[in-house]
Amino acid sequence: MRSLYLAVAALTGALAAGCPSTPPPECKVVDTDCAPGYVPTFTNVYNNTLKEGCGSTKSNCHSARNQAGQMSFESQDVAYEALLDATKRRVVPGDPSCSEMIVRTDSPGEDYQMPPGDPLSVQDRCALIQWVLQGAQP
């Protein structure tokens, strides 16, 4: 029984260490004059940043299996629907400063930084900011 308890405790600790736990501020100042690393369409945002950086290889917090924050990036359509959920403030079209996705990805070193561990590159963060600023179109 003790082995089972230790295994569960270790797994819980590993999961908690892998994904952010501190809530982010509601809004923050972001650089909207930045230069994105690619054209900031949602297809590009998904393929270049979200799919690899948040839902599979670098971090699996938003994989189909883990769905941190009840959000999966298993496909482009599923990711878009989760990000633009009207009951959440994950993405507020036209307002990157108050979009939770931007606040989290543009906060390197904070406990709530996404993805955990290595932050996204400045160019990837900028592409996310520009996509939201331009209305977060599908």
N, C-alpha and C positions, 0 to 999 in steps of 0.2 A: 504494500500500500504506500509506503514511504517513497519507493521508486516512482510510482505513478504520480504522486504529489510533486516530486522534484522535476519530473519530465514536463508536467503541466506548467509549473512555475517557470522553467527554462524557456518553454515555447512562448508563454505569455510575455516574458521579458524580451525575447528576440523580436516578437511582433511589435511590441511597443517601441523598441529602439529603432525599428526600421521605418516607422511612419510618424509624422509630426503629431504632437499631442497638445501643445499650447495653442489656444485660439489666437488668430491674428487680429490686428486692429481692424475696425470696420473699413477704414479708408487710409490711404497714405499718398504722399506726393510721389509721382513717377515721372520719368523723363519721356515726354511724348515727342521730343525732337530727336530721338535716337535713330540710328541707322540699322534697320533689320538685316539679318543675314540672308534673307530670301523674301520673295514677294509674299506679303501677309494675307493670303487667302486661307480659308479654313482647311482646304485640302492640303496645302503646304504646311500649315500649322500642325495638322494631325500627323502627316507623314514624316515631317522633319523633327518635330519636338514631342508631341504628346504620345504617339505610339511607342517610340523608342525610349524616351526619357521618363515616362510616367506609367506606362502600362505593360512594359515587357522587360527589356534587357537591363537598363540602368536601375530601375525601381519597379517593383510589381505591385505597388499600392493600389493602382487602379486597373489591375488585370481583371479578366472575367471572373477569376476565382476569388480574389481578395476584396475588390470593390470598396476600398476605403471611402468613407463618407457616403456610402451607397452610390458610388459613381464608378462606372466601368468605361475603359477606353478600348474595349475589345474590337470595336469597329468604328469607322468614322461617323456613321449615323447615330450609334448609341452614345458616343462621346459628345456629339453636338447636342443631342437631346438632354443629356445630363448637365452639360455646362449651361444651357439656356433655360433650365427648369425655372419657371416663373415664381415658384415658391421659395427659391434660394437666391442668393446674391453672388453666385459663382462667377457669372459674367453678366455685367450690366452694359448692354450695347451702348457705345459712345462714351462710356465712363470707366476707363481702366483704373482710375484711382480708387474707386469703390467696388471693384470687381474682386471677389475673394481669390480667384485664380491668379490675378496679377499681383495682389498684395502678397500672396504666398510665394510665387515664383520670383518676385523682385525683392526678396528679403534674405539675401545670402547671409548665413551665419545665425539666423534666428531659429529657435526651436520649431517654429511653424513653417520654416522654409520647405518649399516643394521644388524638385524632389528632395528627399532627405539625402544627406551625404554631400556629394558634389553638386553645387548649384548649376542651373542651366547657364549656357554662355550668355554674354551680354547681347549678342546678336539674336539668339533664340528668344531671350526675354523681350527684346525689342519687337520682334515679329509678333509675339503674343499681344503686347501693348498696342501696336499699330492695328492689328486685326480687330481688337475690341474698340479702339478709338474710331475706326472706320465703320462701326455698326455691327460687328460680329456676324456678318452674313455667312450662310452655309456654304 
